[in-house]
């Protein structure tokens, strides 16, 4: 099955809508409510990420026959990935993966693996040695996939509802 993997372009509004809906689906899996304010914020982020002058963040998409099958949203940064700004900056840039999503009918067909292969190629071209992401405990499928791909757990964040 031939699938094209590339960066999402600003000129593809229907694909940007697909990414928004994928992000919404991830939040539903994780039990997080998605309101209108969140949607506006996310639309702005997607528009900024896919604009021509924004190079720190990108959305990789997997497309077959002009139909989007999945996406991987990432950005390059130096801020230590835990503890907010409390721990300062890393010596070298890394990639933070915001989200990965594949359509229900293409799950377990290699789409997410293709997206990560492309991301690893991007990392090599930028001399980046590390990827980070967070996985919600309510998403064990994501945890199993990333573990299989060689990701390891580095930190655990606790919370308390008041």
Residue pairs with C-beta under 8 A, 6 or more apart in sequence:
1 64
1 109
2 64
3 62
3 63
3 64
3 69
3 111
3 114
4 62
4 63
4 64
5 60
5 61
5 62
5 63
5 114
5 115
5 117
5 118
6 60
6 61
6 63
6 118
7 58
7 59
7 60
7 61
8 15
8 16
8 19
8 49
8 50
8 58
8 59
8 60
8 61
8 71
9 15
9 50
10 47
10 50
10 51
10 52
12 50
15 61
15 63
15 68
16 43
16 46
16 47
16 50
18 68
18 71
19 46
19 59
19 61
19 68
19 71
19 73
19 101
20 39
20 42
20 43
20 46
22 70
22 71
22 99
22 101
22 103
23 42
23 73
23 99
23 101
24 34
24 39
25 101
26 99
26 101
26 139
27 33
27 34
28 34
29 136
29 138
29 139
30 136
30 138
30 139
31 138
46 59
48 54
48 57
49 57
49 58
49 59
49 73
49 75
50 58
50 59
56 75
56 76
56 77
57 73
57 74
57 75
57 76
57 98
58 73
58 74
58 75
58 122
59 71
59 72
59 73
59 74
60 71
60 72
60 73
60 74
60 115
60 118
60 119
60 122
61 68
61 70
61 71
62 68
62 69
62 70
62 71
62 102
62 111
62 114
62 115
63 69
68 103
69 102
69 103
69 106
69 111
70 100
70 101
70 102
70 103
70 106
70 111
70 112
70 115
71 99
71 100
71 101
71 115
72 97
72 99
72 100
72 112
72 115
72 116
72 118
72 119
73 97
73 98
73 99
73 100
74 95
74 96
74 97
74 98
74 119
75 95
75 96
75 98
76 93
76 94
76 95
76 96
76 126
76 128
77 93
77 94
77 96
78 89
78 90
78 92
78 93
78 94
79 85
79 88
79 89
79 90
80 86
80 87
80 88
80 89
80 90
81 94
81 96
81 132
82 154
82 155
82 157
92 128
92 129
92 130
93 126
93 128
94 128
94 129
94 130
94 131
94 132
95 119
95 122
95 123
95 128
95 130
95 131
95 132
96 131
96 132
96 133
97 119
97 131
97 132
97 133
98 133
100 112
100 115
100 116
100 133
100 142
102 109
102 111
102 112
103 111
112 145
113 149
116 149
119 131
122 128
123 129
123 131
131 151
132 154
133 146
133 151
134 157
135 142
135 143
135 146
136 142
137 143
